[in-house]
Amino acid sequence: MLRRNMVGQTFPLSVGLEVLLGDLRSARGNGDLGRLALLTYCEVRRWARLANESALARFSSEVMAQTPHGTRAEFLAQIDQIIGELELARARHARLPVVSSALV
């Protein structure tokens, strides 16, 4: 939804990170495993690549490539780890460059 509304505009990567973290926390709080999987594989990877966070992009891919997941609790623990890594990335990138949404 954010991308569709921002076509042709520019926005800081930090805004995308805040929206992503909010979406992840909401899905985590609701226990929405499908939404968590989608956000992890598509949105976390995309943001991490744009922000040059290659280790995070790789980790999100590995979490989703690992099938089947052992248990729900193990999957949620990995999601919690990704949220933690995004929090650390937010601290590292206090002021991120502005990128064009055309790149997204």
Secondary structure, 3 states (H helix, E strand, C coil): CHHHHCCCCEEEHHHHHHHHHHHHHHHHHHCCHHHHHHHHHHHHHHHHHHCCCHHHHHHHHHHHHCCCCCCHHHHHHHHHHHHHHHHHHHHHCCCCCEEEHHHC
